[in-house]
Amino acid sequence: MNDKNQERDIYVAIADPTRRKLLRLLADVEELPLNELTVHFEMGRTAVSKHLAILKEAGLVISRKVGRETRYRLNAGPLREIEDWVSFYKRFWSERISRLNQILEEE
């Protein structure tokens, strides 16, 4: 996978626990500025900003300038791809467990 494709890959974007926490924080509010997001982490603004940039490149975060401040909000639409992927495996395991239950009941 080349760098450009990887930047847009939502799986890569959510693989990091810091980015998942950022998404969770943004899910609870309309939008937040960088400084209000940074207080939730044991890292500086630059590090948090880099994580936000990855989320933004993946289409999971939208930013807008308000004066000198950048405010961020969640764009949950791309998460449907992950929901679809997980749903497939949820059905897969559900079917397997049902088959196993049938076999066990027959014995």
GIZI-V570914 format. One record per helix or strand of 3 or more residues. SS is the DSSP state (~ for helix, > for strand). FROM is the first residue (numbers start at 1). LEN is the number of residues. If there is no record, write none. Layout:
ss=SS from=FROM len=LEN
ss=SS from=FROM len=LEN
//
This chain:
ss=~ from=3 len=6
ss=~ from=10 len=5
ss=~ from=17 len=11
ss=~ from=34 len=5
ss=~ from=45 len=13
ss=> from=61 len=6
ss=> from=69 len=6
ss=~ from=76 len=31
//
